């Protein structure tokens, strides 16, 4: 099990690297994360949903994503409330106190049953399991009934590797402090330490490593370097560089290159060419990995735009605006309106700009959003932006589909595939242009292929992964006004190459002889 001294220490990255390393050594391996809190999720082969990082780790293992890889997924809908997904299915919405507070024992007991059930199945099928913890195991206020870190490791008698991020600073304090806050049995369970994101001359770190091993009695299993421009699917949050600098360069010709990658989070400026794309960021944005192909496109200037910091004039000059998915559509729509973004979007369309809404963003584009059961938060109804002829009602049962089909625009057709995750069910009131023809994995036609406005300027769909296919991405960007075609990235091929690169780094910089005592690395 890989546990971290902090969030974003590199747990997801190390698990993915170890899974790929084991796979290419012929070991039948699978990833596992008992509990994840994330708004980036993926649809599984068995019709559920799991965290995006576990889907990536499954790909690293050569597997299709499965609900057993992440049996508990918490999807926040506000600062104190989250949807609880158990073995792929959304069961309920809970306030934080119900899951983490004094009365949490009941829910945590049920959750641990699901975790152990999934883990037991995987143990019977795979030669190796690489488990990812959540946050830090030293969160004193969350220790009771823990299922995410040491509580799980103790329950299944699992050895632990502790990873820390030296790029944050304070790496020795992080490691020593975390170990100090563990119980004796938990501390004994930690079999080694890993330092992540190191830059510079490793010989300068050697005295610190010697002291660390002597002080803790734990071997340092490796020092992983800061991997430049590693492009892998984000687990959840937008990168630290984005949260610090969002909207500071709205009118500069920069390609922000803001893709969350698990080892490199800096913006690389390039001269502006082609199309200017703005992606509106709400507080509860979900599945922002939809836009990785745009952030990596050489002919785009692509920026994330935090709506809680925007002014109306900040949307001027964009060729394409995108409303992404979110976990609390009505609340985020209310914030969007309060910032005057509805007026800014209308102005953008008047001046010939294009607009795409995906999932929750698609629902916002309609006439009405009705949540009579309080599925996302408070029961009630909201007026939509009125840009597409649809109404949406939120249901308890969530749509979870892997789909494929054709995209038709500008008299051309491109193959497309992706997934749908949504509680809202939308009804089109008029029969306008339908740019997507989609089928699920069983060949059943999707109930909603999205729609195109009568003037051809607004595109709405439930499809996540809209830009993943290079051919579909090229066609969508041509519709948005990009003249340069054939430059869209093949996301699947790039992901595969990046996983291989990550495994190479792990093989070079980890002590495989020591790791072989914990994992079947087949060194001989």
N, C-alpha and C positions, 0 to 999 in steps of 0.2 A: 504494500500500500504506500502510495506517495502522499505525504501530508506536507503542508507548507506553513512557514512561520507567519505568513500574511496572505490575504487575497492577492491574486496576480503575481505570486512568487514564481510561477512556472510549472505548477502541478500538471495542468492540462497538456502542456508542451512535452514534459518529461514522459508522461504516460503514453502520449501518441508516439514519441520517439522509441520508447521501449517496446511498444506493441509492434511497430514496423521492424525493429531490430530482431525481435523474436520471430516474426513472420518470415523474414527472409533467411533465417537460420532453420526454417522448417518446423517451427514449433506452432502447434495449434493454440492460438492465444485469443483472448477476448478482453475488452475493457469493462470496468464496472465503476459506477459512482453511486453509492447508496442514496444520497440526497443532494440535489442540485437546486440552487435558486437562480433562475435565469429567464429572460424573455426571448432569447434566441433558441428556438426549438426546431426539431425535425420530425417528420412523419416516418414511422417505422414500417418494416415489412409486414408486421403483424397488426397494423392498423391502429397504433397508438402514437404517442409523442414522447420524445426524450430531449434532453439538453443537446444543443448543437455541438458542444465539445465532445460528447459521447458518440454522436454520429460520426464526427471526424475520426475519433479513435477507433471506431468500428471499421472505417475505411482503411485506416492504417493497419488494421489486423486482417484486411481482405474480406470483411464481412459486411452484410447489409445491416443497417441499424435495427436493433430489436429492443423492445420495452424492458427486457430483463437487464440491459446494460445500465439503466438509470431508473430504478423502480419508484423513487419519490422525486417529483419535480414541483418546485414552488414557483409560481408565476405572479409576481407582485402586480396588483392593480392600483395600489396607493402606497403611501409610506408605511401603513400599518395593516395592510390587508393583502392576502394572496390567494390565488386559486391553487388548490392542492390536487396534483395529478398523481395517481397511484397506479403503477404498472401500466402506464400509458393512457389512462382514462381520468378525466377531470371529475372528481367526486364532490367537492364542495369549495366554498370560499370561507376562509377563516381569518379572523383578526390575529395579529402577531402574538398577542398574549395567549391565545388558545393553543398555539403551536410551540411557543418558546417560553411562555410564562409558567407560573406556579401550577396552573391547571392542565399543563401539557401532557402529563403522564399517560392519559387515556389515548390521545392521538398518537403520541410517540410509540406507545405499545403496539397499536395497529400498524403504524408505519414500519416498525422493526420486523413485524411478522412478514410484511410484504418484501422487505429488503432481504431477509434470510431465505424466504421462499425463492426469490429470483436468484440469489447467490448459490443456493443449493443446486438449482437446475444447471447453472453455468459450470459449477464444479464437476458435475457429472458428464459434461460434454467437452470441456477444454482442458488441455494439458497445463496451461498457465493462465492466470487471471492477474491483470494489473489494475489495481484499485486506486481511484483518486479520492482524496479527502475534500473537504469544503472549508474555505476560509482558513482558520487556525485551530489546532487542537487545544490551545491554551486560553480559549474564551471562557473565563470563569463563570460568567452568567449563563452560559449555554451548556455547561457540563452535565447537568442532571438529565438523565434519559437520552444521552447523546446517541445518535444513530449515524452521524456523518463522519466522525473521525475516530477517536480512540474507543468510543463505545462500541462501534462496529468492529474495530480491530481486535478488541478483547473478546467480543462475542464469538468470533470465528478463528481466534488464535492466529492472527495475521502479522508477519513482520512488517516494519514500517521504515521507510526512507524519509528523512526530513529535508526539504529544499528551501533555500532562502535566496532572495534577490539582492545581490551586492550593488546593483545599479541604483537602488533606493538609498543606499548608505546604511550604516549600522548593522551590517550583516552578522558580526560576531555577537552583538547584543541580541539580535533577533534569535539566533540559534541557541545561545546560552540561556537567554530568558525563557524561551519556549520550553526547553528541557527542564528548567528549574520549576516551572509551573505544572509539570506533569506529576502524576503519582509514581511511586517506585516501580510498580508493575508496568505502567505505561512507558516510563523512561527506559526500562529494560527492553521493551519491545522495539525501540528505535535502534536499528542495526547499522545505520550509517547516515552521513550528512552529504548534501550536494549544494554547492554554491553556483548560482545561476547568473547569467548576463555579465560576465567579467570582461573588462576591457583592459588591454595593456600587457605588460610584461609579467608573466606568471611567476617569475622568480621573486618579484617584489612582494607577492602574496605568501610566499613559502613560510616565512616566520610566523605569520598569523595562522596558517594551517597547522603548523607544528604545535603552536600554543593551544589551538582549538581542540586538537586530538588529545593532548595531554590533560587539558582542563575538563573535558567532557567524557573522556574515555571512549569516544565514538570515532570510528574512522571516517575520513572525508573520502567519499567514493568517487568524487570527480568535481572539476570546476568547468562548467559549461561556458563557452564564450558568448559574448553578445553577438547574435547572428544577424547580420545586416539584411534588412528588407525581406524577412521571412513572411510569406503571404499564406496564412492559414486562417480558417474560419474562427471568428471570435466566439468565446463562450457566452458573453453577455454584454458588458459595458463597452461603450465607445472608449477609445484610447485616452490615456492621461493627457497627452498633448492636445487632444481635441477638447477635453473638458476645461483645460486651462486657457486655450486660445480661440475657442469657438467664436466665429463672427468678427475677429479682429482684422481679418484681411478680406472682407467681402468685396471690396472694389479693387483689389490688386490682382494682377494676372498670375495667379498661382495655381498649380495643381497640388491640392493639399495632400493627396495620397494618404487619406485618413483611415485606410483599412486597418481594423484591429488585427494585429498579428501578435502572437504571444511572446515575441522576443524583440520586436522593433517597432517603435511607436512615434517616429519623427516625421515631419512634413518635408517633402522634397520639392522645392520650387522649380518650375519649368516655364518656358515662355508659352503664353496662351496660343493655342491653335484650336480650330474646330469649334466645338459647341460648349456653351457654358451651362452647367447643370447644377441646380440647387435642390438639396434634399432637406426638407423641413424636419427638425428633430423636436418631438414632444417629450415631456417628462417620462412617459411610459412607452417609448418607441420599442418595437419588437422586430426581430428578424432583420436587423440592419445589414446582415450579411448578404441580403438581396442585392446590395449595391457594390459588392466587391469587384465585379467585372467593370463597372463604371469607374471606380477609383483607380483601377489598374489600366484603363484605356489611354493610350498615348495621345489621342486626338481630342480629349475632353479636359475641360477645367471643371472639376467636380468638388463641390463644397457641401458639408453638413452645416445647417443653419438652425441654431437653437431659437425656437420661437419665443421663449421667455426673455430673450435679449434683443429681438428684432424690432425695428421700426418699419413703417410701411414702405419707405423709400429704399430699404435695404434689398428688396426683391427686384429692383430695377436692373435691367441688363442681362437677366438670365434668359436663355433660349428655352430651357425645359425646367419645370418645377415638378417635384415628386412628393406626394403625401404617402409616407410609408405606413406599415401596420403599427398597431399599438394595442395595449392591454386594457385601456379604459377609454373607449372611443369618445363617449359623450363628454367626459371631463376634459380630454385633450382638445376636443373641438371647441369647448367653451373657452379654454385658454387661447386657442388660435384666434377666436373672434375678439376676445378682450384685447389682444395686441393689434387688432386691425388687419390681420392677415387675410381675412375674407375679402376685404376691399383691395388689398395688394394683389391677391390672386386674380380678382376680376379685372384689375388694371393690366396685369400681365397678359391675360387672354385678349383684352381689347387691342393690345399692341402686337398681337400676332404670336404670342408665346404658346407653347404646348404644355399640357398638364397630364400627369399620370397619377392615379390613386391605386394603391395596392392594399388589399385586405381592409384593415380599418380605415385607411385613406380612401379606398373605394366607397365604403359606407358613408364617409363624411360628404362625398360628392353628391349624394342623393337628396331626396326631398325631406325624409323623416327617419329618425332612429328611435325605436321604441323598445324599452327594456322593462316590461311589466313585472318581471320576476326579480329584478335587481341582480341579474346574472353577473354583470361587470362591477357594479357598485350599488348606487342608490337606484331604486325603481323609479321609472319616469320616462318621459319622451323628450326628444330634442329636435329642433328643426335643423335639417342638413343645409349644405351650401347651395342646394338647388341647381346644381350644374348637370346632373344626370337624372333621367326619369326612373328612379328606383326608390323603394322604401325598404327599410330593414327592421326586422324584429329579432331580438336576441333570445335564444333558446337555451335550455339546460344542456341538451345534447350537442356536443361539439362535432363539427365536420372535420374529419381527418382523412385525407386522401393523398396518395401519390398519383399524379396524372401526367399524361402526355398527349400530344396532338399536333395541331397546326395553327400557326399565326398567319393571318391574311391581312396585309396592308399594302397600299400603293399598287394593287394589282399583282402582288407577289405573295408567295407562300414559303414559310420556313417551318421546319420541325421544331417543336418546343416541348420541354418537360419541366416538371417542378412538383409542388405540393400545395395543398390547401389546409389551413388550420384556422377555423373561425367558429364562433358561437352564433354570430348574426346570420340570418337567412334573408336574402334580398330578393325582392320581386320587381322585375322591370314592368313599368306601366305601359310602355309603348314598344313596338318592335322596331328598334333602330339597328344600325350596323353592328354586327357581332364579329369582332376580329379574331376570336379564339374558338376553336373547336377542340374540346378536350374529352378524354376518356380516362377512367380510373384503371387500376392494374388489372381488373377483371374485364375490361372492355366496355363497362357501363358508361354512357355519356354523362359528363359532369352536369349538374343542375344549373350551373351558372358559369358561362364562359366569358363573362364580362361584357362590356359594351363600349361603343365609340359614340361620341356626341354627333349630332347631325352635321355640324360644321367641320367635323374631323379633327378638332383641336384638343379634345379631352378623351383620355383612354382610362377605363376603370376595369379592374380585375381582382379576383381573389388569389390569383396564382403567385405564389412565392417561387423564386428562381427564374423570374421573367427574363433576366439578362444572361443567364448561365450559358445558354447555347450561343456560340459565336454567330451563327446564321440569324437567329432570332434577334440577338442584340444589334447586329448590323441593320436589320430591317426596321427595328424600333427607332434607332438613331437616325436612319434615313428619313423616317416619318417626322422626327423631331427637327430635321433640318441639317443633319451632318452630311456633307458631300463626300467625305473620305470614307470609303468602305473597306472591308477586309482587314481591319485592325483590331477587331474585338478579340479578347483573350479567350482561349479554351480553358475555362476554369477547372474542369475535371483533370485535364492534362497538367496544368500548373500545380494543382493541389498534389497530384501524384509525385511530381518532381520535387516539390517542397518536402513531402514526407520522406522521400529518399534522402534529401539533403539533411534533414533533421536526424535521421537514423545514422547517417555518416558521422555527424557531429557527436552523437551519443557514443558511437563505437570508438571514436578517436579519443574522447575526453573523459569517459567513465572507466572506472577500474572493473573491467569485465570479470577478472578472476574472483574478486570479492562478490560481485553481483551474482556470479554463478552459484554461490552458496544459497541464494535466495530464489533465483529463477532458473529454469532449465535452458540456459543459453547455448548449450551444445557447442562448447568451446573446442572440443577435441575433433 
